[in-house]
């Protein structure tokens, strides 16, 4: 601290002296900041706030008084005085009406106070004010627009959120945050094509900004999915400082009678599709064989039945929402976890940076994310032979270990009484096609196939899970453009899970989406006896539904081409007795099917845990294959922008190999164990 500044610890220089200097205008702004920081570091936030308040009151003619008001607001926020922070930020705005940070922070405080509309208005005001921006204000305008988009998206005001994010994208196309949310919003609203450029933004820039989960809804290209995950992870995690986290040697377990200690880390260990899937698995783990810890990074829950069931059976439950990534990693290390399972992947609220600290000798990608993590620290992925047949392992950086079916489920789920069709808003005698996938999974080509099916099956209806009302109207209008009466699209409103499960049985045939098919939704459907028509592709997300159908005993419901998919759907509608035979088969095999054999799944998982443990002890833990993924990204981006929806495996690989050969001719590419072997396919 400056020698002229009194120390907060010096009894001969009391707090009153500092306030006197502030009142007498002899405490400069720089000194004010230094004094306030010293108070804050000493845990004396109230004194820091008092110094700011006094200085602002007696130095209001200072041309930089808005900076003092801003810091005063930050201090008040830290003290929990939101009202005071709001007043200080409003004063900063009055002093300098173009001071962007005041608008940004005022919006955040108002949002935290539950005043969403007022928060959005602050950011909109600043965005409008800075429409003619200078270079120093671009960042603040960008931040304001992103906040508008984020809050409106959370409030389900999708159209306005999309508009705000588009302004942010056009302002700085190379910044990916706005683009990630924008493309996701376009998918949720069924706005096709999803990516459309402008004179300021190219389609390639929009593709670059897509998240790994969004891209899985956009294209059936597992090589590009891997390359996208690789790039996304480098941006998300970078190279953290791991000097305080030396690698952990595997703890000897095999042959000693000890249990292998497994940790599941997820934000979804609650009433959520992932929680529903895993809760019986937790209950069935053999405690003589494995010791199970759960690390929960989601929002606090009260009266959550799924979470209560999991807490009751795990050996250790850790809430890590408010714990830093490094401290969470330290907790996992302290718990001496042998195998840590990433149940989030790149889904919402993921804590990927925790895994970057390598808090366990073995890290596994399982259950929550439909694809490879393409990270240097995820060594294994648990899948099944339908989702990842052996020849497709080249699309995944992890070593693939297999279970019978990748979809766990809970056989104890509560199911309400089945309603009548009239109660569900369905016609009594019509053939009811259904698709209860989220709106973001519906593509323009998928929707066109559905319209062809309705055209070929007069009198049938399509039952969809409702989206935003504007989206429902958009789909009905699009149906009319295809020559289909809008009334033939019926939307199922949200319902509690037991009631949603019960109404599924009212449909005749579930139509899967492509390229991102049904996952837990498919398990729900076949559990309720509803057959599904699917079209497996090449990627994890596009093959998941086929895995469930095979495990349920009806693999014949998979189609090889879009044409077969349409023809078979029409055929079932015209000959309903044929689909009734499939329903009968589902019913007969229900309790003995692989899909519902949860004890076998739990045992198989434990076998895999011990396999990983043995490999770790022998020094055989695999190294993820990340070779040439930057090159695959560049080539994949070209291919994705060609907008080819469905192609054979051979044609798909040939397209990549030809482009790799052209690249190699210009600049040699090393062999990678994927499609390129150092000069030959």
C-alpha positions in Angstrom: 0.0 0.0 0.0 1.1 3.6 -0.6 3.0 5.0 2.4 0.6 7.9 2.6 -2.3 5.4 3.1 -3.0 4.5 6.6 -3.0 0.8 7.5 -6.3 -0.7 8.7 -4.2 -2.5 11.4 -2.4 0.6 12.7 -4.1 1.8 15.9 -2.4 5.2 15.6 -4.2 5.8 12.3 -7.9 5.2 13.1 -10.7 4.5 10.7 -11.9 8.0 11.4 -8.8 9.5 9.8 -9.6 7.8 6.5 -13.2 9.1 6.6 -11.9 12.6 7.3 -9.7 12.5 4.3 -12.6 11.2 2.2 -14.8 14.1 3.4 -12.0 16.7 2.9 -11.4 15.5 -0.6 -7.7 14.6 0.1 -8.2 10.9 -0.5 -7.5 10.3 -4.2 -9.5 7.7 -6.2 -6.5 5.5 -6.4 -6.0 5.7 -2.7 -9.7 5.0 -2.1 -9.5 1.8 -4.1 -6.3 0.7 -2.2 -7.9 1.4 1.2 -11.1 -0.3 0.3 -9.2 -3.3 -1.0 -7.2 -3.5 2.2 -10.3 -3.5 4.3 -11.9 -6.2 2.1 -8.8 -8.4 2.4 -8.9 -8.0 6.1 -12.5 -9.2 6.2 -13.8 -5.7 7.0 -16.3 -5.2 4.2 -18.6 -2.9 6.2 -15.7 -0.5 6.7 -14.8 -0.6 3.0 -18.5 0.2 2.2 -18.5 3.1 4.6 -15.3 4.6 3.0 -16.9 4.3 -0.4 -20.2 5.9 0.7 -18.3 8.8 2.4 -16.0 9.4 -0.6 -18.9 9.4 -3.1 -20.9 11.8 -1.0 -18.2 14.4 -0.8 -16.4 13.9 -4.1 -19.4 14.0 -6.5 -17.7 16.5 -8.8 -14.9 14.0 -9.6 -15.1 13.0 -13.3 -14.4 9.4 -12.2 -17.0 9.2 -9.5 -18.9 6.6 -11.5 -16.0 4.2 -10.9 -16.3 4.7 -7.1 -20.0 4.1 -7.3 -19.4 0.9 -9.3 -16.9 -0.5 -6.8 -19.2 0.5 -3.9 -22.0 -1.5 -5.5 -19.7 -4.5 -5.8 -18.8 -4.2 -2.1 -22.5 -3.9 -1.1 -23.4 -7.0 -3.2 -20.7 -8.9 -1.4 -22.3 -7.8 1.9 -25.7 -9.0 0.7 -27.1 -5.4 0.4 -28.8 -5.7 -3.0 -30.9 -2.6 -2.6 -27.8 -0.6 -1.8 -26.0 -2.1 -4.8 -28.9 -1.1 -7.1 -28.9 2.5 -5.8 -25.1 2.7 -6.3 -25.2 1.3 -9.8 -28.1 3.7 -10.8 -25.9 6.6 -9.5 -23.0 5.4 -11.6 -25.3 5.4 -14.7 -26.5 8.9 -13.9 -22.9 10.2 -13.7 -21.8 8.4 -16.9 -24.8 7.3 -18.9 -22.6 5.3 -21.3 -20.7 3.4 -18.6 -21.3 -0.2 -19.7 -20.3 -2.1 -16.6 -23.0 -0.3 -14.6 -25.7 -1.6 -16.9 -24.3 -5.1 -16.9 -24.0 -5.4 -13.1 -27.3 -3.6 -12.5 -29.0 -6.2 -14.7 -27.3 -9.0 -12.8 -28.4 -7.6 -9.4 -32.0 -7.2 -10.6 -32.0 -10.7 -12.1 -30.7 -12.1 -8.8 -33.6 -10.2 -7.1 -36.1 -11.9 -9.3 -36.8 -8.8 -11.4 -36.2 -10.4 -14.8 -38.0 -7.9 -17.0 -36.1 -5.0 -15.3 -32.8 -6.8 -15.7 -33.4 -7.4 -19.4 -34.4 -3.8 -19.9 -31.0 -2.6 -18.5 -29.1 -4.7 -21.0 -31.4 -3.7 -23.8 -31.0 0.0 -23.0 -27.3 -0.3 -23.2 -27.4 -2.4 -26.4 -29.6 0.2 -28.1 -27.5 3.1 -26.8 -24.4 1.5 -28.2 -25.7 0.5 -31.6 -23.1 2.8 -33.1 -20.2 1.3 -31.1 -16.7 2.4 -30.5 -14.0 -0.3 -30.1 -13.8 0.1 -26.3 -17.6 -0.4 -25.9 -17.9 -3.5 -28.1 -17.2 -5.8 -25.3 -19.8 -4.3 -23.0 -22.4 -4.3 -25.8 -21.6 -7.9 -26.5 -22.0 -8.8 -22.9 -25.3 -7.0 -22.6 -26.7 -8.8 -25.6 -25.5 -12.2 -24.3 -27.2 -11.5 -21.0 -30.4 -10.6 -22.7 -30.3 -13.8 -24.7 -29.4 -15.9 -21.7 -32.1 -14.6 -19.4 -34.8 -14.7 -22.1 -33.9 -18.2 -23.0 -34.2 -19.3 -19.4 -37.6 -17.6 -19.3 -38.6 -19.5 -22.5 -39.0 -16.3 -24.5 -37.3 -18.0 -27.4 -37.9 -15.6 -30.3 -36.6 -12.5 -28.5 -33.6 -14.5 -27.0 -32.7 -15.6 -30.5 -32.8 -12.0 -31.8 -30.6 -10.7 -29.1 -28.1 -13.4 -29.6 -28.0 -12.8 -33.3 -27.1 -9.2 -32.7 -24.2 -10.5 -30.5 -23.1 -12.9 -33.2 -23.0 -10.2 -35.9 -21.1 -8.0 -33.5 -18.3 -10.5 -33.0 -18.8 -13.8 -35.0 -15.5 -15.3 -33.7 -16.9 -15.3 -30.1 -18.6 -18.6 -29.8 -20.8 -18.2 -26.7 -23.7 -16.4 -28.4 -23.6 -18.8 -31.4 -23.8 -21.9 -29.2 -27.1 -20.7 -27.6 -28.4 -19.3 -30.9 -28.1 -22.5 -32.8 -29.6 -24.5 -29.9 -32.6 -22.0 -29.8 -33.1 -22.4 -33.6 -33.3 -26.2 -33.1 -35.8 -25.9 -30.2 -38.0 -23.6 -32.3 -37.8 -25.9 -35.4 -36.4 -23.0 -37.5 -34.9 -24.6 -40.6 -32.3 -24.5 -41.9 -30.7 -24.3 -38.5 -27.7 -22.3 -39.6 -28.1 -19.4 -42.1 -25.4 -16.9 -42.6 -25.5 -13.2 -43.4 -23.2 -10.6 -44.9 -21.6 -10.4 -41.5 -21.5 -14.0 -40.4 -20.6 -17.1 -42.5 -22.3 -20.5 -42.1 -18.8 -21.9 -41.2 -18.6 -19.5 -38.3 -22.0 -20.6 -37.1 -21.0 -24.2 -37.4 -17.8 -23.5 -35.5 -19.9 -22.1 -32.6 -22.2 -25.1 -32.2 -21.7 -27.1 -29.0 -21.1 -30.9 -29.2 -24.6 -31.7 -28.1 -26.2 -29.4 -30.6 -24.1 -30.8 -33.5 -25.4 -34.3 -32.7 -28.9 -33.0 -33.5 -27.5 -31.4 -36.7 -25.5 -34.2 -38.5 -24.9 -37.9 -38.3 -21.1 -37.6 -38.6 -19.3 -39.3 -35.7 -15.8 -38.2 -36.9 -16.9 -34.6 -36.9 -18.6 -35.1 -33.5 -15.3 -36.3 -32.1 -13.4 -33.4 -33.7 -16.0 -30.9 -32.4 -15.7 -32.4 -28.9 -11.9 -32.1 -29.1 -12.0 -28.5 -30.0 -14.8 -27.6 -27.6 -12.9 -29.2 -24.7 -9.7 -27.3 -25.5 -11.7 -24.0 -25.3 -13.6 -25.1 -22.2 -10.7 -26.6 -20.1 -7.6 -25.3 -21.9 -4.5 -26.5 -19.9 -5.3 -26.0 -16.2 -2.5 -25.6 -13.6 -2.1 -29.1 -12.3 1.1 -28.5 -10.3 -0.7 -29.3 -7.1 -2.3 -32.4 -8.6 0.4 -35.1 -9.2 -0.9 -38.2 -11.0 -2.4 -40.8 -8.7 -1.0 -44.3 -8.9 -3.7 -47.0 -8.9 -4.3 -48.4 -5.4 -3.9 -52.2 -5.3 -7.2 -53.9 -5.1 -7.0 -57.1 -7.1 -6.3 -60.2 -5.1 -6.6 -58.4 -1.8 -10.3 -58.8 -1.0 -10.8 -55.0 -1.1 -13.7 -53.3 -2.8 -13.1 -51.1 -5.8 -14.3 -47.6 -5.1 -16.4 -46.0 -7.8 -17.6 -42.4 -8.0 -20.5 -41.1 -10.1 -20.3 -37.4 -10.8 -23.4 -35.7 -12.3 -25.8 -32.7 -12.0 -28.7 -35.1 -12.8 -28.8 -37.4 -9.8 -32.3 -36.3 -9.2 -35.8 -36.5 -10.8 -34.4 -36.4 -14.3 -34.1 -38.8 -17.1 -30.5 -39.7 -16.0 -31.6 -40.1 -12.4 -34.5 -42.3 -13.3 -32.1 -44.5 -15.4 -29.5 -44.9 -12.7 -31.4 -45.1 -9.4 -32.1 -48.9 -9.5 -28.5 -49.5 -10.6 -27.3 -47.8 -7.5 -29.6 -50.0 -5.4 -28.4 -53.2 -7.1 -24.6 -52.6 -6.9 -23.0 -55.5 -4.9 -21.5 -53.8 -1.8 -19.2 -56.7 -1.3 -17.8 -56.0 -4.6 -17.9 -52.2 -5.1 -18.0 -49.1 -2.9 -20.1 -46.3 -4.4 -19.8 -42.5 -4.0 -22.0 -39.9 -5.6 -20.8 -36.4 -6.4 -23.8 -34.1 -7.1 -23.2 -30.8 -8.9 -26.8 -29.9 -9.5 -29.1 -27.4 -7.8 -30.3 -28.3 -4.2 -33.4 -30.4 -4.1 -36.0 -30.9 -1.4 -38.3 -33.9 -1.4 -36.7 -35.4 -4.5 -37.7 -39.1 -4.6 -34.9 -40.1 -6.9 -32.2 -38.3 -4.9 -33.5 -39.7 -1.7 -33.3 -43.3 -3.1 -29.7 -42.8 -4.3 -28.6 -41.2 -1.0 -30.0 -44.1 0.9 -27.8 -46.7 -0.8 -24.5 -45.0 -1.7 -21.5 -45.2 0.7 -20.8 -41.5 0.3 -22.9 -38.5 -1.0 -21.1 -35.3 -1.7 -22.8 -32.0 -2.7 -20.2 -30.1 -4.8 -22.3 -27.4 -6.5 -20.7 -24.6 -4.6 -17.3 -26.2 -4.4 -14.6 -25.1 -6.9 -13.3 -27.5 -9.5 -10.0 -27.8 -7.7 -11.5 -28.4 -4.3 -14.0 -30.9 -5.8 -11.0 -32.8 -7.2 -9.3 -32.7 -3.8 -12.4 -34.2 -2.2 -12.5 -37.0 -4.8 -8.8 -37.7 -4.2 -9.3 -37.6 -0.4 -12.2 -40.2 -0.9 -9.6 -42.4 -2.7 -11.9 -43.0 -5.7 -10.4 -45.7 -8.0 -12.8 -45.2 -11.0 -14.6 -41.9 -11.6 -17.6 -41.9 -13.9 -18.5 -38.7 -15.9 -22.3 -38.9 -16.1 -22.6 -35.4 -17.6 -20.2 -35.3 -20.5 -21.0 -32.1 -22.4 -24.6 -31.7 -21.1 -26.0 -28.9 -19.1 -24.3 -28.0 -15.8 -21.3 -30.4 -16.5 -18.2 -29.9 -14.5 -15.6 -31.1 -17.0 -12.7 -29.2 -15.4 -12.9 -31.4 -12.4 -11.9 -34.4 -14.5 -9.1 -32.4 -16.0 -7.4 -32.6 -12.6 -7.4 -36.4 -12.9 -8.7 -36.9 -9.4 -8.9 -40.7 -9.9 -6.6 -43.1 -11.7 -9.3 -44.1 -14.1 -12.0 -41.8 -15.7 -15.0 -43.2 -17.6 -17.6 -41.6 -19.9 -20.9 -43.3 -19.3 -24.7 -42.8 -19.4 -25.2 -39.0 -19.6 -23.7 -38.0 -23.0 -24.2 -39.6 -26.4 -20.7 -39.5 -27.8 -17.0 -39.4 -27.3 -15.4 -36.8 -24.9 -12.3 -36.6 -27.1 -10.3 -35.6 -24.0 -6.8 -36.6 -22.9 -8.2 -37.7 -19.5 -11.3 -39.8 -20.3 -9.7 -43.3 -20.9 -12.8 -45.5 -21.2 -16.3 -45.3 -22.5 -19.1 -47.7 -21.6 -21.4 -48.4 -24.5 -22.9 -51.5 -26.2 -22.4 -53.4 -29.4 -25.3 -51.9 -31.2 -24.3 -48.3 -30.5 -20.6 -48.9 -31.1 -20.0 -52.0 -33.2 -16.3 -52.9 -33.2 -15.8 -51.4 -36.7 -17.0 -48.0 -35.3 -14.5 -47.8 -32.4 -12.4 -45.5 -34.6 -14.9 -42.8 -34.0 -14.2 -42.7 -30.2 -11.1 -41.5 -28.4 -11.8 -43.7 -25.4 -11.4 -47.5 -25.2 -14.9 -48.9 -25.6 -16.1 -51.4 -23.1 -19.5 -52.9 -23.5 -22.7 -53.8 -21.6 -25.8 -55.5 -23.0 -27.7 -52.2 -23.5 -26.6 -48.7 -22.8 -30.0 -47.6 -21.3 -30.4 -48.5 -17.6 -34.0 -48.1 -16.3 -35.9 -48.3 -13.1 -38.4 -51.1 -12.9 -40.0 -49.5 -9.8 -41.2 -46.4 -11.6 -44.7 -45.3 -10.7 -47.1 -45.4 -13.7 -50.5 -43.7 -13.4 -53.8 -45.2 -14.7 -54.0 -45.1 -18.5 -56.3 -42.3 -19.6 -58.8 -42.6 -22.5 -57.9 -41.2 -25.9 -60.6 -38.6 -25.4 -59.0 -37.5 -22.2 -55.6 -37.2 -24.0 -57.2 -35.2 -26.8 -56.8 -38.0 -29.4 -59.4 -39.3 -31.9 -60.8 -42.6 -30.9 -60.5 -44.5 -34.2 -57.5 -42.8 -35.9 -54.1 -44.5 -36.3 -51.9 -42.4 -34.0 -48.3 -41.9 -34.9 -46.3 -40.4 -32.0 -42.9 -38.9 -31.3 -42.2 -37.7 -27.8 -38.6 -36.5 -28.5 -37.8 -32.9 -27.8 -38.4 -30.4 -30.5 -34.7 -29.8 -31.0 -34.4 -33.3 -32.4 -36.8 -32.7 -35.3 -35.0 -31.7 -38.5 -36.6 -30.4 -41.7 -35.9 -33.7 -43.5 -37.3 -35.7 -40.6 -40.5 -33.5 -40.6 -40.8 -33.9 -44.3 -40.8 -37.7 -43.9 -43.5 -37.5 -41.3 -45.6 -35.4 -43.6 -45.1 -38.0 -46.4 -46.3 -40.7 -43.9 -49.4 -38.7 -43.0 -50.1 -38.2 -46.7 -49.8 -41.9 -47.3 -52.0 -42.9 -44.3 -55.2 -40.9 -44.6 -57.0 -40.3 -41.4 -53.9 -40.8 -39.2 -52.6 -38.2 -36.8 -49.2 -37.3 -35.5 -48.9 -36.8 -31.7 -46.0 -34.7 -30.6 -44.7 -33.5 -27.3 -45.7 -29.8 -27.1 -43.1 -27.1 -27.4 -43.5 -23.4 -27.1 -46.9 -22.3 -28.5 -45.2 -20.4 -31.3 -43.3 -23.6 -32.3 -46.5 -25.6 -32.3 -48.1 -23.1 -34.6 -45.0 -23.1 -36.8 -45.2 -26.9 -37.2 -48.9 -26.8 -38.0 -48.2 -24.1 -40.7 -45.4 -26.2 -42.1 -47.7 -29.2 -42.2 -50.2 -27.2 -44.2 -47.5 -26.3 -46.7 -46.9 -30.0 -47.2 -50.6 -30.5 -47.9 -51.5 -31.9 -44.5 -54.4 -30.5 -42.5 -52.9 -28.7 -39.4 -55.4 -30.4 -37.2 -53.7 -33.7 -37.8 -50.8 -32.5 -35.6 -51.8 -33.0 -31.9 -49.6 -31.7 -29.1 -49.3 -33.4 -25.8 -48.8 -30.9 -23.0 -46.3 -31.4 -20.2 -47.4 -33.9 -17.6 -46.0 -35.4 -14.4 -43.8 -38.4 -15.2 -46.3 -41.1 -14.0 -49.0 -39.6 -16.1 -46.8 -39.1 -19.2 -45.8 -42.8 -19.0 -49.5 -43.8 -18.8 -50.6 -41.9 -21.9 -47.7 -43.2 -24.1 -49.7 -46.5 -24.5 -52.5 -44.7 -26.3 -50.4 -44.3 -29.5 -50.0 -47.0 -32.2 -46.5 -46.4 -33.5 -43.6 -44.2 -32.3 -41.7 -42.4 -35.1 -38.1 -41.9 -34.1 -36.1 -38.8 -35.1 -32.9 -38.6 -37.1 -29.9 -38.0 -36.6 -30.5 -37.7 -32.8 -32.9 -40.4 -31.9 -34.9 -41.3 -28.8 -32.9 -42.4 -25.7 -34.7 -42.7 -22.4 -37.9 -41.7 -24.3 -37.5 -44.9 -26.3 -37.1 -47.0 -23.2 -40.3 -45.4 -21.8 -42.2 -46.2 -25.0 -41.3 -49.9 -25.2 -41.8 -50.2 -21.5 -45.4 -49.1 -22.1 -45.7 -51.5 -25.1 -45.4 -48.9 -27.8 -43.3 -50.0 -30.8 -40.8 -47.6 -32.4 -39.7 -47.3 -36.0 -36.1 -46.1 -36.1 -33.4 -45.5 -38.7 -30.0 -46.1 -37.1 -27.1 -44.2 -38.5 -23.4 -44.0 -37.7 -23.2 -41.8 -34.6 -23.9 -42.7 -31.0 -27.0 -40.5 -30.9 -28.5 -42.0 -34.0 -27.9 -45.7 -33.0 -29.2 -45.5 -29.4 -32.8 -46.2 -30.1 -31.9 -49.3 -32.1 -30.0 -50.6 -29.1 -33.1 -50.3 -27.0 -35.3 -52.0 -29.6 -32.8 -54.9 -29.8 -32.7 -55.2 -26.0 -36.5 -55.2 -25.9 -36.7 -58.0 -28.5 -37.9 -56.1 -31.6 -34.7 -55.3 -33.7 -36.8 -55.7 -36.8 -38.2 -52.2 -36.2 -35.0 -50.7 -37.6 -35.0 -49.3 -41.1 -32.0 -49.0 -43.4 -33.1 -46.0 -45.5 -35.4 -43.0 -45.3 -37.5 -44.6 -48.0 -38.0 -47.8 -46.0 -38.9 -45.8 -42.9 -41.7 -44.0 -44.7 -43.0 -47.1 -46.5 -43.1 -49.2 -43.4 -44.8 -46.5 -41.3 -47.5 -46.2 -44.0 -47.8 -50.0 -44.2 -48.4 -50.3 -40.4 -51.1 -47.6 -40.6 -52.9 -49.4 -43.5 -52.6 -52.8 -41.8 -52.9 -52.1 -38.0 -53.0 -55.8 -37.2 -49.3 -56.0 -38.1 -48.2 -53.4 -35.5 -50.5 -55.1 -33.0 -48.4 -58.3 -33.5 -45.3 -56.2 -32.6 -47.0 -54.9 -29.5 -47.9 -58.4 -28.5 -44.3 -59.5 -28.8 -43.2 -56.5 -26.6 -45.7 -57.5 -24.0 -44.6 -61.2 -24.0 -40.9 -60.4 -23.7 -41.3 -57.4 -21.3 -40.1 -58.9 -18.0 -37.5 -61.3 -19.5 -36.0 -58.8 -21.9 -32.4 -57.7 -21.7 -33.7 -54.1 -21.4 -35.2 -54.8 -18.0 -32.5 -57.1 -16.6 -31.1 -54.6 -14.2 -29.4 -57.2 -11.9 -27.4 -58.4 -14.9 -26.5 -54.8 -15.9 -25.3 -54.0 -12.4 -23.1 -57.2 -12.3 -21.7 -56.4 -15.8 -20.8 -52.9 -14.8 -19.0 -54.3 -11.8 -17.1 -56.7 -14.0 -16.0 -53.7 -16.1 -15.0 -51.7 -13.1 -12.7 -54.6 -12.0 -11.4 -54.9 -15.6 -10.4 -51.2 -15.5 -8.9 -51.6 -12.1 -6.8 -54.6 -13.2 -5.6 -52.8 -16.3 -4.7 -49.8 -14.1 -2.7 -51.9 -11.7 -0.8 -53.5 -14.6 0.0 -50.2 -16.2 -2.4 -51.0 -19.1 -4.8 -48.0 -18.8 -5.4 -46.9 -22.4 -4.3 -43.5 -23.8 -7.0 -41.7 -25.6 -6.5 -41.5 -29.4 -6.6 -37.7 -30.3 -4.5 -37.9 -33.4 -5.3 -35.6 -36.4 -8.6 -34.4 -34.8 -7.9 -30.8 -35.9 -7.6 -32.1 -39.5 -10.8 -34.2 -39.2 -12.5 -31.0 -37.9 -11.5 -29.0 -41.0 -12.5 -31.8 -43.4 -15.7 -32.6 -41.4 -16.8 -29.0 -41.5 -16.6 -29.0 -45.3 -18.7 -32.3 -45.4 -21.3 -31.1 -42.9 -21.8 -27.9 -44.9 -22.6 -30.0 -47.9 -25.8 -30.9 -46.0 -25.9 -34.7 -46.8 -28.4 -36.2 -44.4 -28.1 -40.0 -44.9 -25.4 -42.0 -46.6 -24.0 -45.5 -46.4 -21.1 -46.3 -44.2 -18.9 -46.9 -47.2 -19.9 -43.7 -48.9 -19.3 -41.7 -45.7 -15.8 -43.1 -45.2 -14.9 -42.7 -48.8 -15.8 -39.0 -48.7 -13.4 -38.5 -45.7 -10.6 -40.7 -47.2 -10.7 -38.7 -50.5 -10.3 -35.4 -48.6 -7.6 -36.8 -46.4 -5.7 -38.0 -49.5 -5.9 -34.5 -51.0 -4.7 -33.0 -47.7 -1.9 -35.5 -47.5 -0.8 -34.7 -51.0 -0.3 -31.1 -50.0 1.0 -31.7 -46.5 1.8 -35.3 -45.2 -0.5 -36.6 -42.5 0.7 -39.1 -40.0 -1.2 -42.4 -39.5 -3.9 -42.0 -36.9 -5.6 -45.4 -36.4 -8.8 -43.9 -37.6 -9.3 -43.7 -41.4 -5.7 -42.7 -42.3 -2.7 -45.1 -42.2 0.0 -42.7 -43.3 -0.6 -42.5 -47.0 -3.2 -45.1 -47.5 -6.8 -45.6 -46.5 
